[in-house]
Structure formats: structure tokens, C-alpha cells
Amino acid sequence: MSSFGTILHRHLKELVFSSGPFSYLTVRKGRRSVNLFSAMERTRVFERMESETFDVMVIGGGITGAGIALDAVTRGMKVALVEMSDFASGTSSRSTKLVHGGLRYLKQFEIKEVAELGRERAIVYENGPHVTTPEWMLLPFHEGGTFGKMTTSVGLMVYDFLAGVKKSERRRMLSKEETIKRAPVIKKDGLLGGGLYVEYRTDDARLTIEVMKAAFAKGAAITNYAKANRFLYDSNLRAVGAEVIDRLTGDRFQVKAKLIINAAGPWVDSVRELDSSKMDKHLILSKGVHLVFDQSVFPLSQAVYFDTPDGRMVFAIPREGKTYVGTTDTFFEGNPKDMAITEEDRHYIVKSIHYMFPELSISEEDIESGWAGVRPLIHEKGKGPSEISRKDEIWESESGIITIAGGKLTGYRKMAQTVVDRAVRRLKEKEDKNFGPCITKNLPISGGDFGGAFRMRQVVKEMVDFAFDEGLSADETAEIVKMYGTNAKKVIGYSKGNSSTLPNGLYGRLLYAIYEEMAVKPVDFFIRRTGKLLFDISVVMKWKDEVVSYMASLFGWSEEERNSYMEELDFEILYATTAQ
Ligand SMILES: Cc1cc2nc3c(=O)[nH]c(=O)nc-3n(C[C@H](O)[C@H](O)[C@H](O)COP(=O)(O)OP(=O)(O)OC[C@H]3O[C@@H](n4cnc5c(N)ncnc54)[C@H](O)[C@@H]3O)c2cc1C
């Protein structure tokens, strides 16, 4: 093992035997027992997957698959989940990053969806307040705009009612002057006033990973970079498992399961094709782009949901010294992995900004980074991308594979409940076996063990005090605590005894990402575990060489592998900044 790796292992060994954040690790028969969702333990997860027969095998490690795995394992099922790339690398890291009820769907009279998503918002927040932050959203109205004062007021009131919003968070109507005070850069010409209502800001990838970690901690066998390649069938042509390819080594192995759930997001049709399933309904993909600006060029302290010249609605959201704006909504054909931010996308968003924030002299050169994702929508003939419903549907193939498609990040828990209810029925029919009821409504996700969201502020304060004693700056500590919630102590623990040239906080995050969040590649760390590539690209530029070298020595990469991981990271940097 390289010197870096040796040092790290020695360091970890010390931590294993120490108390504090690592005290839950146990040493059995001279060997560390595996309790960690670690990149170092993937082989052991594969061994387990190969040797057991699971009740449920989930294909897809986005928020939908993660939610299903957590629901199923907490009902007593034996669960395996495979993700062909990194967790959340599909749509679940490319959304508008809001846990929201979908105000605009009221325009389409999708009352049931709005009510359900609205109620789910509160549950997602309660179970993971470290990844879900209430955010007052401003809906300005102008002469001749989509909404007037009356429609905004009534619309928001209905929204509050449907979502069962608590009194302190119910909508408030603002005068023109109050609206300008909150968002001084907003278009003043024709401005009549605004409505204020609460949505929740999230980090979609971290939400997914926290749900995944919770499922793993409850006993699910989960791994990334493992692709379901073909299905296995019994003599009655019922699917009984899948051949899986480890995409890091090329090794193949078989996973046996009584039931398979296809949660492959934009790829659900490709997975159904592996099964030669008859497809009455299919997906249509719609691309959505977001662009990130520094607050020095787009100063905004108040999130705004605004009209565009073509009658759509776009968000501008302040976050960590940046403002991000989106989204576009255009049909997309092809492999979602090949998607790029086009000139047309950039024009559309910049034009929308000019329309609602005319005083800002923003140009395309000011774009700092961005991302594009595809919505997996269920095809509805004759409808444009923004008109198609975002609701989810469940299909079952003749071979017994259950597919879940459509839906929203916000509704992941409820979607999982519905699909696992069905799995329970199917398993009962098969072997007369009973499983417990769904318990995820009151189940904190990883890092969310505050004893109630209302206690978060106090716990965060306590942890900041604790970490300050550990030699981290107050700002850095606060950032870590807000991001990792009740797991922050572990991250801070890893930052102790930093043997690299990386800053302590980044070092702690890197080790935590590798040892407890299964980060395998530099892109996993910079995009899905920390979001740095999207919201603080300067950190990536400054530290990428050190991070790649560190990972290379830890994982024992050859020169060729190191270069290829660096190239992959550089490609993602280029991709995020093609906007420029
Ligand atoms: C632009 C945009 C904005 C959005 N904004 C919001 C928002 O603000 N709020 C909200 O609630 N929702 C939002 N959504 C919707 C939300 O992001 C999606 O509904 C959600 O992320 C879908 O998650 P998923 O797990 O179904 O799909 P994905 O996250 O794409 O996960 C599917 C996974 O399956 C894996 N996979 C595919 N094939 C295989 C295979 N053969 N073997 C193993 N793994 C496989 C893929 O690699 C992928 O990671 C938005 C969507 C977009 C595109």
C-alpha cells in the first residue's frame, strides 16, 4: 500500500479504537466488522449480494430507488439495490433542488397531486431538517402577467390549505413597496405587488444519499457502479434476479430476488427492454437546465418564482453566495448521460433574467456553472413538455417486474410506500409471508436524528461549540453541521490528524465521503457528496489535484487510472461551465 494509504489506515485504526463519533465500530475476532457504507467495502457487498436470496431487488440508486429500499428494509424485507453509476447521478442531482408542492400544477387543476406533495413536504422536512430548509418564496405579479393580485392570493391560500401548511408559514400578500424591499432588483415597471409563501430548499443528491445510508444502516445491501445487465428467469418465465456488472472491475455476478423493482428513472424503458416487456405506456424525457451566477453579478437574498415572456415560470434562488436560475423545459431524445447545456438553453435563461430583473446587466459570460437533467415523464399524446403531468405510475410486466415511473423528488417517500405496499401483496401471494406496515412517515433519514426538526437549531449550536474545540473555524464548522446534521461529529472526527495538504474541513469530508458514503471517484466527491462543483467551483479548481492524488494512493490506482479519473473530473468541470 502507498504511504498515503498506510497513514490513512493507521489513522482510521486509531479512530476505530477511540471513543466519540467512531465508538459504534466494533472489533470482532481481530477484524473490523462492517457497519460502514464504505467504498472500501464494495467487494463485501457484492459477496453478500451473490450469496443471499433477497425479497426485493431494486434497480436504480436515485431518490426513487433509495426511498423504496428504505421502506422495504424497514418492513422486514431483505433488500438489494444496484446503481449503475453513482447514487443520485441521474435526475436526482439535477433538479431545481426544491421540496415543493408544485404551485404551478394548480393551474392545471392537479389538486390531488398538489395536496399530496404539499403534505409530503412537511414529512421530508421533519425527517431530514439538515437537508431541507424552509425558504420564503416571492411570487411577484405585474400588469398583464400570468397571475394578478386576486389569483395569487386565492391560489396561495388554496395551496396552503391543500398542503396543510402551519399558521406561521401561511402565505402573506405584499404591497409593491414591500415587494421591492425584499427583491430590489425585480422589474418595477407594471409591478403591482407580490405573494410570499413557503417552500423547502434541498440538496437533492445529499437527500438521496442520506436516504440510501439510512436503508443501508437498516440492513439493505447497496452498491453503486453496479449495472443490472440482464434478467434471470425461472421455468415459468418469472423474473428471479439479474446479472450485475461491477462497472469498476468488469466482474459479473448474479443477484437472486423474489421480486424486482425497476426504479431506473429516465432509463426505466431501457430496463423494461431487457425484459422484452410489452409497453403500452412509455416515457418521454424533458430536459431542464439551471445556471449558476455569483451574487456579485446577480445579487438576490430572496428566492423569486417569476413569469417568463413565453408564459412559463422560472425560479431564481439564492444559495451559498450564488444565485441559480432555472429551469428550461424542452423534449429530449437520446441517452440522458449525453445531455449538454446548449446555446439555446443559455439564451432562454439569460433572456428570462433580463425580463424580470432588467436592472442587472447579466450576460452569458457571467455564468459560473450549471447543470442539466431530464424529467422522466409518462407520455401523453399531443401535450407540450410543461403540460404533461408529473404524477407517478406503476406498471407490472408479465414476468412480474414492477416498474415505477414519473413523480417528483418531493413525493419519494409516498411513492415508495405505494410501490412497497404492492410488493408486500405480491410476496404474500407467492409465499404467504407477511411484512410489517410502512414506518417511514416518522423515520429520520441519516443525519436527521434531532428528535424533531424543531430541535435542530439547538443541536447545531451544540455541535458548532464542540467542533470549535476541535480546531475548525466557526464558519466551516457551521457549514459542515448544516450539511451533515447529526453525522457532523463523524466528519469533524475524520478531519482530526489531517495528514494531507488539504484544509481540515475538506479532508474530513473526503474521508467521510469515502468511508461512510461510498464515494469511489473524485466526481462523486465534488458533485454528489459536497455539491462543490455546482456551487463553489473555485474549491474544485484549487484542490482537485490533491484530492485526486489522495484518492489515487488510497485506492492504489495506477497512473493510467489516476489520469482517467482526473480526465473525468475535468470533463465534468467543462460540462458545468460549458455555459460560459
Ligand atoms: C430540471 C428538473 C427539475 C426538477 N425539479 C424538481 C424539484 O425542484 N422538486 C422535485 O420534487 N422534483 C423535481 N424534479 C423531479 C425529480 O428530480 C425527479 O422526479 C427524481 O429525481 C427522479 O428520481 P429517480 O430516482 O426516479 O430517477 P434518477 O435519479 O434518474 O435515478 C435512476 C437511476 O437508475 C440508474 N439506472 C438506470 N439503469 C440502470 C441499470 N440497468 N442498473 C442499475 N442502475 C440503473 C441510473 O443511473 C440512475 O441513477 C426535477 C426534475 C428535473 C429534470
PDBQT file of the ligand as one rigid body, heavy atoms in Angstrom, charges set to zero:
ROOT
HETATM    1  C1  LIG A 601     -34.822  20.087 -14.365  1.00  0.00    +0.000 C 
HETATM    2  C2  LIG A 601     -35.561  19.324 -13.308  1.00  0.00    +0.000 A 
HETATM    3  C3  LIG A 601     -36.019  19.991 -12.180  1.00  0.00    +0.000 A 
HETATM    4  C4  LIG A 601     -36.695  19.287 -11.180  1.00  0.00    +0.000 A 
HETATM    5  N1  LIG A 601     -37.033  19.940 -10.046  1.00  0.00    +0.000 NA
HETATM    6  C5  LIG A 601     -37.639  19.279  -9.038  1.00  0.00    +0.000 A 
HETATM    7  C6  LIG A 601     -37.878  19.919  -7.805  1.00  0.00    +0.000 A 
HETATM    8  O1  LIG A 601     -37.479  21.063  -7.574  1.00  0.00    +0.000 OA
HETATM    9  N2  LIG A 601     -38.535  19.226  -6.851  1.00  0.00    +0.000 N 
HETATM   10  C7  LIG A 601     -38.961  17.942  -7.041  1.00  0.00    +0.000 A 
HETATM   11  O2  LIG A 601     -39.600  17.400  -6.139  1.00  0.00    +0.000 OA
HETATM   12  N3  LIG A 601     -38.693  17.269  -8.197  1.00  0.00    +0.000 NA
HETATM   13  C8  LIG A 601     -38.027  17.897  -9.183  1.00  0.00    +0.000 A 
HETATM   14  N4  LIG A 601     -37.697  17.247 -10.346  1.00  0.00    +0.000 N 
HETATM   15  C9  LIG A 601     -38.059  15.833 -10.478  1.00  0.00    +0.000 C 
HETATM   16  C10 LIG A 601     -37.080  14.940  -9.728  1.00  0.00    +0.000 C 
HETATM   17  O3  LIG A 601     -35.767  15.377  -9.875  1.00  0.00    +0.000 OA
HETATM   18  C11 LIG A 601     -37.220  13.511 -10.233  1.00  0.00    +0.000 C 
HETATM   19  O4  LIG A 601     -38.562  13.123 -10.146  1.00  0.00    +0.000 OA
HETATM   20  C12 LIG A 601     -36.394  12.499  -9.432  1.00  0.00    +0.000 C 
HETATM   21  O5  LIG A 601     -35.084  12.941  -9.223  1.00  0.00    +0.000 OA
HETATM   22  C13 LIG A 601     -36.384  11.164 -10.160  1.00  0.00    +0.000 C 
HETATM   23  O6  LIG A 601     -35.633  10.261  -9.401  1.00  0.00    +0.000 OA
HETATM   24  P1  LIG A 601     -35.448   8.763  -9.863  1.00  0.00    +0.000 P 
HETATM   25  O7  LIG A 601     -34.773   8.050  -8.778  1.00  0.00    +0.000 OA
HETATM   26  O8  LIG A 601     -36.745   8.223 -10.333  1.00  0.00    +0.000 OA
HETATM   27  O9  LIG A 601     -34.517   8.858 -11.151  1.00  0.00    +0.000 OA
HETATM   28  P2  LIG A 601     -32.929   9.039 -11.194  1.00  0.00    +0.000 P 
HETATM   29  O10 LIG A 601     -32.453   9.973 -10.183  1.00  0.00    +0.000 OA
HETATM   30  O11 LIG A 601     -32.555   9.340 -12.606  1.00  0.00    +0.000 OA
HETATM   31  O12 LIG A 601     -32.396   7.603 -10.782  1.00  0.00    +0.000 OA
HETATM   32  C14 LIG A 601     -32.460   6.488 -11.624  1.00  0.00    +0.000 C 
HETATM   33  C15 LIG A 601     -31.138   5.763 -11.503  1.00  0.00    +0.000 C 
HETATM   34  O13 LIG A 601     -31.218   4.490 -12.137  1.00  0.00    +0.000 OA
HETATM   35  C16 LIG A 601     -29.913   4.159 -12.567  1.00  0.00    +0.000 C 
HETATM   36  N5  LIG A 601     -30.010   3.070 -13.543  1.00  0.00    +0.000 N 
HETATM   37  C17 LIG A 601     -30.536   3.125 -14.780  1.00  0.00    +0.000 A 
HETATM   38  N6  LIG A 601     -30.435   1.933 -15.393  1.00  0.00    +0.000 NA
HETATM   39  C18 LIG A 601     -29.829   1.071 -14.515  1.00  0.00    +0.000 A 
HETATM   40  C19 LIG A 601     -29.423  -0.288 -14.565  1.00  0.00    +0.000 A 
HETATM   41  N7  LIG A 601     -29.614  -1.040 -15.659  1.00  0.00    +0.000 N 
HETATM   42  N8  LIG A 601     -28.820  -0.821 -13.480  1.00  0.00    +0.000 NA
HETATM   43  C20 LIG A 601     -28.583  -0.079 -12.364  1.00  0.00    +0.000 A 
HETATM   44  N9  LIG A 601     -28.945   1.235 -12.278  1.00  0.00    +0.000 NA
HETATM   45  C21 LIG A 601     -29.560   1.799 -13.332  1.00  0.00    +0.000 A 
HETATM   46  C22 LIG A 601     -29.401   5.474 -13.140  1.00  0.00    +0.000 C 
HETATM   47  O14 LIG A 601     -28.006   5.513 -13.218  1.00  0.00    +0.000 OA
HETATM   48  C23 LIG A 601     -29.988   6.496 -12.180  1.00  0.00    +0.000 C 
HETATM   49  O15 LIG A 601     -29.053   6.923 -11.195  1.00  0.00    +0.000 OA
HETATM   50  C24 LIG A 601     -36.979  17.904 -11.347  1.00  0.00    +0.000 A 
HETATM   51  C25 LIG A 601     -36.509  17.237 -12.480  1.00  0.00    +0.000 A 
HETATM   52  C26 LIG A 601     -35.773  17.938 -13.433  1.00  0.00    +0.000 A 
HETATM   53  C27 LIG A 601     -35.214  17.211 -14.608  1.00  0.00    +0.000 C 
ENDROOT
TORSDOF 0
